[in-house]
Amino acid sequence: MKRKKKLFLILVMFLLITSSVKIVESKNGNVMVTAFAASASVSQPETKAQLQEIASVTLKNYFENKNHSEFLPVALVIENSCKNHDLSFETVLAIAIFESGYGESDIAKQKQNFFGIGAYDEASFESASDFSALSLERAIDEQICILEKDYFDRYQTLNEISKVYCRNSEFWLEEIKIIQDDIIKYKKEEVLK
């Protein structure tokens, strides 16, 4: 029975990464996971805590592997905010990682600005928006609201976004794609372990 449950959890994680997934919480605290793949449909009750734990462990392992475990709390808040705004977590996380250097930039540390909001090349620190008076959750949510309104709602592709988000960098788009693909690849590899 344990092996069957483990296989099911692996399948759920794989489907979370590769498919359209609907998660509905029932009154008794169980979660019904329904995945819609090309020709498959899987449905099995699991607790919400179990699914969140699997995702958290995968993220924890990712950041430990990158020697940036201190960025995990930021990533978890980004993940939650992306869910609330229906945005691609991997894309938004890739932007935060690149723009803040895993939270190590002065703008991230002193202004709690993980996306380079308002930062212009000539005077990036001085011009960057300051979110330091807010809680981490509120700061990140406000920044993601800005990303959603100013970029994700206006433009169809990451390529289009890159032309206005970081006009002066010919490498921005490629770096974001590399980081995003790395996150997706790592999640898939973790599921298959």
KOLTORKE-509850 format. One record per residue (C-alpha): chain; residue in three letters; residue number from 0; x negated, y negated, z. Coordinates in pm, 1 decimal, padded with zeros to 6 digits. Each point is the difference from the previous one (the first is absolute). Layout:
% KOLTORKE-509850
<drenba unit="A" code="ALA" pos="NUM" c1="X" c2="Y" c3="Z"/>
...
% end
This chain:
% KOLTORKE-509850
<drenba unit="A" code="MET" pos="0" c1="00000.0" c2="00000.0" c3="00000.0"/>
<drenba unit="A" code="LYS" pos="1" c1="-00286.5" c2="-00241.7" c3="00079.7"/>
<drenba unit="A" code="ARG" pos="2" c1="-00157.7" c2="00065.5" c3="-00340.1"/>
<drenba unit="A" code="LYS" pos="3" c1="00332.0" c2="-00070.9" c3="-00171.8"/>
<drenba unit="A" code="LYS" pos="4" c1="00037.7" c2="-00328.8" c3="00189.7"/>
<drenba unit="A" code="LYS" pos="5" c1="-00358.5" c2="-00101.5" c3="-00082.6"/>
<drenba unit="A" code="LEU" pos="6" c1="00056.9" c2="00074.6" c3="-00368.6"/>
<drenba unit="A" code="PHE" pos="7" c1="00319.8" c2="-00202.2" c3="00010.3"/>
<drenba unit="A" code="LEU" pos="8" c1="-00180.4" c2="-00298.1" c3="00156.3"/>
<drenba unit="A" code="ILE" pos="9" c1="-00269.7" c2="00020.2" c3="-00266.1"/>
<drenba unit="A" code="LEU" pos="10" c1="00268.0" c2="00004.0" c3="-00269.1"/>
<drenba unit="A" code="VAL" pos="11" c1="00176.8" c2="-00299.1" c3="00156.6"/>
<drenba unit="A" code="MET" pos="12" c1="-00323.0" c2="-00201.7" c3="00009.7"/>
<drenba unit="A" code="PHE" pos="13" c1="-00072.9" c2="00090.2" c3="-00360.7"/>
<drenba unit="A" code="LEU" pos="14" c1="00349.2" c2="-00103.6" c3="-00102.9"/>
<drenba unit="A" code="LEU" pos="15" c1="-00026.9" c2="-00324.4" c3="00197.5"/>
<drenba unit="A" code="ILE" pos="16" c1="-00303.4" c2="-00082.8" c3="-00208.3"/>
<drenba unit="A" code="THR" pos="17" c1="00120.5" c2="00120.7" c3="-00340.2"/>
<drenba unit="A" code="SER" pos="18" c1="00380.5" c2="-00019.0" c3="-00008.5"/>
<drenba unit="A" code="SER" pos="19" c1="00306.4" c2="-00197.6" c3="00082.4"/>
<drenba unit="A" code="VAL" pos="20" c1="00081.9" c2="00094.6" c3="00355.9"/>
<drenba unit="A" code="LYS" pos="21" c1="00305.4" c2="-00072.8" c3="00206.9"/>
<drenba unit="A" code="ILE" pos="22" c1="-00031.0" c2="00024.5" c3="00377.8"/>
<drenba unit="A" code="VAL" pos="23" c1="00318.5" c2="-00018.8" c3="00203.9"/>
<drenba unit="A" code="GLU" pos="24" c1="00007.2" c2="00014.4" c3="00379.3"/>
<drenba unit="A" code="SER" pos="25" c1="00280.8" c2="00199.9" c3="00155.2"/>
<drenba unit="A" code="LYS" pos="26" c1="00174.3" c2="-00072.9" c3="00329.6"/>
<drenba unit="A" code="ASN" pos="27" c1="-00199.9" c2="00266.5" c3="00185.1"/>
<drenba unit="A" code="GLY" pos="28" c1="-00335.0" c2="-00160.2" c3="-00092.3"/>
<drenba unit="A" code="ASN" pos="29" c1="-00088.5" c2="00244.3" c3="-00276.1"/>
<drenba unit="A" code="VAL" pos="30" c1="-00088.6" c2="-00130.4" c3="-00340.4"/>
<drenba unit="A" code="MET" pos="31" c1="00128.7" c2="00148.4" c3="-00323.2"/>
<drenba unit="A" code="VAL" pos="32" c1="-00264.2" c2="-00025.4" c3="-00270.5"/>
<drenba unit="A" code="THR" pos="33" c1="00124.0" c2="00027.6" c3="-00355.6"/>
<drenba unit="A" code="ALA" pos="34" c1="-00249.5" c2="-00026.2" c3="-00284.4"/>
<drenba unit="A" code="PHE" pos="35" c1="00093.2" c2="-00048.6" c3="-00360.4"/>
<drenba unit="A" code="ALA" pos="36" c1="-00276.3" c2="00130.8" c3="-00223.6"/>
<drenba unit="A" code="ALA" pos="37" c1="00024.6" c2="00071.5" c3="-00370.7"/>
<drenba unit="A" code="SER" pos="38" c1="00171.4" c2="00334.9" c3="00046.1"/>
<drenba unit="A" code="ALA" pos="39" c1="-00002.9" c2="00067.5" c3="00371.8"/>
<drenba unit="A" code="SER" pos="40" c1="00201.5" c2="-00098.9" c3="00300.6"/>
<drenba unit="A" code="VAL" pos="41" c1="-00110.0" c2="00079.4" c3="00355.5"/>
<drenba unit="A" code="SER" pos="42" c1="00195.6" c2="-00070.3" c3="00313.2"/>
<drenba unit="A" code="GLN" pos="43" c1="-00106.5" c2="00092.6" c3="00356.6"/>
<drenba unit="A" code="PRO" pos="44" c1="00062.7" c2="-00171.3" c3="00334.2"/>
<drenba unit="A" code="GLU" pos="45" c1="-00311.0" c2="-00136.0" c3="00175.8"/>
<drenba unit="A" code="THR" pos="46" c1="-00041.9" c2="-00250.4" c3="00277.0"/>
<drenba unit="A" code="LYS" pos="47" c1="-00091.4" c2="-00352.5" c3="-00096.8"/>
<drenba unit="A" code="ALA" pos="48" c1="-00288.4" c2="00010.0" c3="00248.2"/>
<drenba unit="A" code="GLN" pos="49" c1="-00154.6" c2="00304.3" c3="-00172.3"/>
<drenba unit="A" code="LEU" pos="50" c1="00004.7" c2="-00167.4" c3="-00340.1"/>
<drenba unit="A" code="GLN" pos="51" c1="-00143.7" c2="-00324.1" c3="00138.4"/>
<drenba unit="A" code="GLU" pos="52" c1="-00270.9" c2="00193.0" c3="00184.2"/>
<drenba unit="A" code="ILE" pos="53" c1="-00111.6" c2="00172.3" c3="-00321.9"/>
<drenba unit="A" code="ALA" pos="54" c1="-00019.0" c2="-00333.2" c3="-00184.3"/>
<drenba unit="A" code="SER" pos="55" c1="-00184.3" c2="-00166.1" c3="00290.7"/>
<drenba unit="A" code="VAL" pos="56" c1="-00256.2" c2="00280.1" c3="00022.8"/>
<drenba unit="A" code="THR" pos="57" c1="-00062.8" c2="-00025.2" c3="-00374.5"/>
<drenba unit="A" code="LEU" pos="58" c1="-00058.2" c2="-00375.5" c3="00026.0"/>
<drenba unit="A" code="LYS" pos="59" c1="-00215.3" c2="00044.9" c3="00310.2"/>
<drenba unit="A" code="ASN" pos="60" c1="-00214.6" c2="00254.1" c3="-00182.6"/>
<drenba unit="A" code="TYR" pos="61" c1="-00026.7" c2="-00227.0" c3="-00303.3"/>
<drenba unit="A" code="PHE" pos="62" c1="-00131.8" c2="-00294.0" c3="00201.1"/>
<drenba unit="A" code="GLU" pos="63" c1="-00231.7" c2="00217.0" c3="00208.0"/>
<drenba unit="A" code="ASN" pos="64" c1="-00137.6" c2="00144.4" c3="-00323.1"/>
<drenba unit="A" code="LYS" pos="65" c1="-00065.0" c2="-00356.0" c3="-00121.6"/>
<drenba unit="A" code="ASN" pos="66" c1="-00157.8" c2="-00096.6" c3="00336.9"/>
<drenba unit="A" code="HIS" pos="67" c1="00271.2" c2="-00261.0" c3="00055.0"/>
<drenba unit="A" code="SER" pos="68" c1="00221.8" c2="00157.7" c3="00266.7"/>
<drenba unit="A" code="GLU" pos="69" c1="00053.7" c2="-00345.0" c3="00154.7"/>
<drenba unit="A" code="PHE" pos="70" c1="00216.0" c2="-00086.9" c3="-00303.3"/>
<drenba unit="A" code="LEU" pos="71" c1="00253.0" c2="00276.8" c3="00076.7"/>
<drenba unit="A" code="PRO" pos="72" c1="00232.9" c2="-00217.0" c3="00215.7"/>
<drenba unit="A" code="VAL" pos="73" c1="00015.9" c2="-00257.8" c3="-00280.6"/>
<drenba unit="A" code="ALA" pos="74" c1="00068.7" c2="00272.1" c3="-00257.9"/>
<drenba unit="A" code="LEU" pos="75" c1="00282.2" c2="00146.2" c3="00208.2"/>
<drenba unit="A" code="VAL" pos="76" c1="00165.7" c2="-00341.4" c3="00029.3"/>
<drenba unit="A" code="ILE" pos="77" c1="-00043.4" c2="-00052.7" c3="-00375.1"/>
<drenba unit="A" code="GLU" pos="78" c1="00159.1" c2="00339.8" c3="-00062.2"/>
<drenba unit="A" code="ASN" pos="79" c1="00302.2" c2="-00086.3" c3="00214.4"/>
<drenba unit="A" code="SER" pos="80" c1="00042.6" c2="-00340.3" c3="-00163.2"/>
<drenba unit="A" code="CYS" pos="81" c1="-00028.6" c2="00150.6" c3="-00348.7"/>
<drenba unit="A" code="LYS" pos="82" c1="00278.7" c2="00243.1" c3="00085.9"/>
<drenba unit="A" code="ASN" pos="83" c1="00218.6" c2="-00289.2" c3="00115.2"/>
<drenba unit="A" code="HIS" pos="84" c1="-00069.0" c2="-00195.3" c3="-00320.5"/>
<drenba unit="A" code="ASP" pos="85" c1="00006.1" c2="00300.4" c3="-00235.1"/>
<drenba unit="A" code="LEU" pos="86" c1="-00351.8" c2="-00069.4" c3="-00129.0"/>
<drenba unit="A" code="SER" pos="87" c1="-00271.8" c2="00244.0" c3="-00099.6"/>
<drenba unit="A" code="PHE" pos="88" c1="-00197.0" c2="00064.6" c3="00318.8"/>
<drenba unit="A" code="GLU" pos="89" c1="-00310.8" c2="00117.0" c3="-00185.3"/>
<drenba unit="A" code="THR" pos="90" c1="-00010.3" c2="-00314.2" c3="-00216.0"/>
<drenba unit="A" code="VAL" pos="91" c1="00057.4" c2="-00240.7" c3="00288.1"/>
<drenba unit="A" code="LEU" pos="92" c1="-00251.0" c2="00184.8" c3="00220.3"/>
<drenba unit="A" code="ALA" pos="93" c1="-00256.4" c2="-00011.0" c3="-00282.7"/>
<drenba unit="A" code="ILE" pos="94" c1="00043.7" c2="-00377.3" c3="-00025.8"/>
<drenba unit="A" code="ALA" pos="95" c1="-00043.2" c2="-00038.9" c3="00378.3"/>
<drenba unit="A" code="ILE" pos="96" c1="-00310.3" c2="00220.4" c3="00004.1"/>
<drenba unit="A" code="PHE" pos="97" c1="-00158.1" c2="-00189.7" c3="-00288.9"/>
<drenba unit="A" code="GLU" pos="98" c1="00096.4" c2="-00351.1" c3="00109.2"/>
<drenba unit="A" code="SER" pos="99" c1="-00097.3" c2="00047.4" c3="00365.0"/>
<drenba unit="A" code="GLY" pos="100" c1="-00287.9" c2="00245.6" c3="-00031.9"/>
<drenba unit="A" code="TYR" pos="101" c1="00182.3" c2="00248.3" c3="00225.4"/>
<drenba unit="A" code="GLY" pos="102" c1="00086.4" c2="-00287.5" c3="00233.4"/>
<drenba unit="A" code="GLU" pos="103" c1="-00364.3" c2="-00108.0" c3="00037.1"/>
<drenba unit="A" code="SER" pos="104" c1="00021.0" c2="-00335.0" c3="-00182.0"/>
<drenba unit="A" code="ASP" pos="105" c1="00002.1" c2="-00321.1" c3="00202.6"/>
<drenba unit="A" code="ILE" pos="106" c1="00340.7" c2="-00084.0" c3="-00147.6"/>
<drenba unit="A" code="ALA" pos="107" c1="00142.0" c2="00331.0" c3="00124.8"/>
<drenba unit="A" code="LYS" pos="108" c1="-00167.9" c2="-00019.1" c3="00340.4"/>
<drenba unit="A" code="GLN" pos="109" c1="00062.7" c2="-00366.0" c3="00081.0"/>
<drenba unit="A" code="LYS" pos="110" c1="00320.2" c2="-00072.3" c3="-00192.1"/>
<drenba unit="A" code="GLN" pos="111" c1="00159.8" c2="00347.5" c3="-00000.7"/>
<drenba unit="A" code="ASN" pos="112" c1="00031.7" c2="-00042.4" c3="-00377.2"/>
<drenba unit="A" code="PHE" pos="113" c1="-00061.2" c2="00339.0" c3="-00162.8"/>
<drenba unit="A" code="PHE" pos="114" c1="00107.2" c2="-00090.3" c3="-00353.7"/>
<drenba unit="A" code="GLY" pos="115" c1="-00193.5" c2="-00320.5" c3="-00066.7"/>
<drenba unit="A" code="ILE" pos="116" c1="00324.7" c2="-00198.7" c3="-00001.8"/>
<drenba unit="A" code="GLY" pos="117" c1="-00082.9" c2="-00360.4" c3="-00092.8"/>
<drenba unit="A" code="ALA" pos="118" c1="-00374.8" c2="00068.1" c3="-00022.7"/>
<drenba unit="A" code="TYR" pos="119" c1="-00162.3" c2="-00175.1" c3="-00295.0"/>
<drenba unit="A" code="ASP" pos="120" c1="-00352.6" c2="00072.5" c3="-00117.8"/>
<drenba unit="A" code="GLU" pos="121" c1="-00138.7" c2="-00348.8" c3="00060.9"/>
<drenba unit="A" code="ALA" pos="122" c1="00092.7" c2="-00004.4" c3="00368.5"/>
<drenba unit="A" code="SER" pos="123" c1="00156.3" c2="00337.6" c3="00069.0"/>
<drenba unit="A" code="PHE" pos="124" c1="-00016.5" c2="-00006.5" c3="00380.4"/>
<drenba unit="A" code="GLU" pos="125" c1="00120.2" c2="-00358.4" c3="00032.8"/>
<drenba unit="A" code="SER" pos="126" c1="00286.0" c2="00043.0" c3="-00246.5"/>
<drenba unit="A" code="ALA" pos="127" c1="00115.8" c2="00344.3" c3="00119.4"/>
<drenba unit="A" code="SER" pos="128" c1="00335.3" c2="00010.0" c3="00178.2"/>
<drenba unit="A" code="ASP" pos="129" c1="-00026.1" c2="00058.8" c3="00374.7"/>
<drenba unit="A" code="PHE" pos="130" c1="00220.2" c2="00268.0" c3="00157.2"/>
<drenba unit="A" code="SER" pos="131" c1="-00196.9" c2="00031.3" c3="00324.7"/>
<drenba unit="A" code="ALA" pos="132" c1="00277.7" c2="-00143.5" c3="00217.8"/>
<drenba unit="A" code="LEU" pos="133" c1="00227.8" c2="00291.0" c3="-00094.9"/>
<drenba unit="A" code="SER" pos="134" c1="00006.4" c2="00360.8" c3="00114.6"/>
<drenba unit="A" code="LEU" pos="135" c1="-00174.4" c2="00240.0" c3="-00237.0"/>
<drenba unit="A" code="GLU" pos="136" c1="00336.3" c2="00140.2" c3="-00111.2"/>
<drenba unit="A" code="ARG" pos="137" c1="00149.7" c2="-00341.7" c3="-00070.9"/>
<drenba unit="A" code="ALA" pos="138" c1="-00317.3" c2="-00128.8" c3="-00170.1"/>
<drenba unit="A" code="ILE" pos="139" c1="-00015.2" c2="00295.9" c3="-00235.7"/>
<drenba unit="A" code="ASP" pos="140" c1="00372.5" c2="-00007.2" c3="-00068.7"/>
<drenba unit="A" code="GLU" pos="141" c1="-00015.4" c2="-00370.5" c3="-00088.6"/>
<drenba unit="A" code="GLN" pos="142" c1="-00293.1" c2="00063.7" c3="-00232.5"/>
<drenba unit="A" code="ILE" pos="143" c1="00181.0" c2="00289.6" c3="-00165.9"/>
<drenba unit="A" code="CYS" pos="144" c1="00307.2" c2="-00223.0" c3="-00042.1"/>
<drenba unit="A" code="ILE" pos="145" c1="-00225.0" c2="-00247.9" c3="-00183.4"/>
<drenba unit="A" code="LEU" pos="146" c1="-00143.7" c2="00276.7" c3="-00218.7"/>
<drenba unit="A" code="GLU" pos="147" c1="00347.9" c2="00127.7" c3="-00077.3"/>
<drenba unit="A" code="LYS" pos="148" c1="00147.6" c2="-00341.5" c3="-00083.7"/>
<drenba unit="A" code="ASP" pos="149" c1="-00296.5" c2="-00150.9" c3="-00185.1"/>
<drenba unit="A" code="TYR" pos="150" c1="-00134.5" c2="00307.6" c3="-00179.1"/>
<drenba unit="A" code="PHE" pos="151" c1="00189.2" c2="00329.4" c3="00014.0"/>
<drenba unit="A" code="ASP" pos="152" c1="00341.5" c2="-00154.4" c3="-00076.2"/>
<drenba unit="A" code="ARG" pos="153" c1="-00136.4" c2="-00218.2" c3="-00281.5"/>
<drenba unit="A" code="TYR" pos="154" c1="-00231.2" c2="00237.7" c3="-00185.0"/>
<drenba unit="A" code="GLN" pos="155" c1="00052.4" c2="00351.6" c3="-00131.1"/>
<drenba unit="A" code="THR" pos="156" c1="-00352.3" c2="00143.2" c3="00020.8"/>
<drenba unit="A" code="LEU" pos="157" c1="-00311.2" c2="-00023.0" c3="00212.0"/>
<drenba unit="A" code="ASN" pos="158" c1="-00178.1" c2="-00131.2" c3="-00308.6"/>
<drenba unit="A" code="GLU" pos="159" c1="00242.1" c2="-00295.0" c3="-00018.2"/>
<drenba unit="A" code="ILE" pos="160" c1="-00034.4" c2="-00060.0" c3="00373.4"/>
<drenba unit="A" code="SER" pos="161" c1="-00379.7" c2="-00005.0" c3="-00026.1"/>
<drenba unit="A" code="LYS" pos="162" c1="00010.1" c2="-00285.7" c3="-00251.0"/>
<drenba unit="A" code="VAL" pos="163" c1="00158.3" c2="-00232.0" c3="00256.4"/>
<drenba unit="A" code="TYR" pos="164" c1="-00106.5" c2="00154.0" c3="00332.5"/>
<drenba unit="A" code="CYS" pos="165" c1="-00370.6" c2="-00023.1" c3="-00059.7"/>
<drenba unit="A" code="ARG" pos="166" c1="-00053.9" c2="-00190.1" c3="-00324.2"/>
<drenba unit="A" code="ASN" pos="167" c1="-00372.1" c2="-00052.9" c3="00045.0"/>
<drenba unit="A" code="SER" pos="168" c1="-00092.9" c2="00364.2" c3="00045.7"/>
<drenba unit="A" code="GLU" pos="169" c1="-00025.9" c2="00225.1" c3="-00300.9"/>
<drenba unit="A" code="PHE" pos="170" c1="-00060.4" c2="00294.3" c3="00234.4"/>
<drenba unit="A" code="TRP" pos="171" c1="00296.0" c2="-00046.4" c3="00238.3"/>
<drenba unit="A" code="LEU" pos="172" c1="00238.5" c2="00223.5" c3="-00194.0"/>
<drenba unit="A" code="GLU" pos="173" c1="-00255.7" c2="00277.9" c3="-00041.7"/>
<drenba unit="A" code="GLU" pos="174" c1="-00093.9" c2="-00008.6" c3="00368.1"/>
<drenba unit="A" code="ILE" pos="175" c1="00363.0" c2="00017.2" c3="00109.9"/>
<drenba unit="A" code="LYS" pos="176" c1="00064.5" c2="00292.6" c3="-00234.6"/>
<drenba unit="A" code="ILE" pos="177" c1="-00308.1" c2="00186.4" c3="00126.7"/>
<drenba unit="A" code="ILE" pos="178" c1="00102.7" c2="-00042.4" c3="00364.0"/>
<drenba unit="A" code="GLN" pos="179" c1="00364.8" c2="00084.0" c3="-00073.7"/>
<drenba unit="A" code="ASP" pos="180" c1="-00096.1" c2="00313.9" c3="-00193.4"/>
<drenba unit="A" code="ASP" pos="181" c1="-00238.8" c2="00100.7" c3="00278.1"/>
<drenba unit="A" code="ILE" pos="182" c1="00278.5" c2="-00026.4" c3="00260.2"/>
<drenba unit="A" code="ILE" pos="183" c1="00240.4" c2="00203.9" c3="-00215.2"/>
<drenba unit="A" code="LYS" pos="184" c1="-00265.1" c2="00263.5" c3="-00076.6"/>
<drenba unit="A" code="TYR" pos="185" c1="-00090.3" c2="00031.7" c3="00368.3"/>
<drenba unit="A" code="LYS" pos="186" c1="00364.5" c2="00041.5" c3="00103.0"/>
<drenba unit="A" code="LYS" pos="187" c1="00047.4" c2="00275.2" c3="-00259.0"/>
<drenba unit="A" code="GLU" pos="188" c1="-00316.8" c2="00178.9" c3="00111.0"/>
<drenba unit="A" code="GLU" pos="189" c1="00110.7" c2="-00016.6" c3="00364.6"/>
<drenba unit="A" code="VAL" pos="190" c1="00335.3" c2="00152.0" c3="-00087.8"/>
<drenba unit="A" code="LEU" pos="191" c1="-00165.8" c2="00284.8" c3="-00189.1"/>
<drenba unit="A" code="LYS" pos="192" c1="-00238.6" c2="00087.9" c3="00287.5"/>
% end
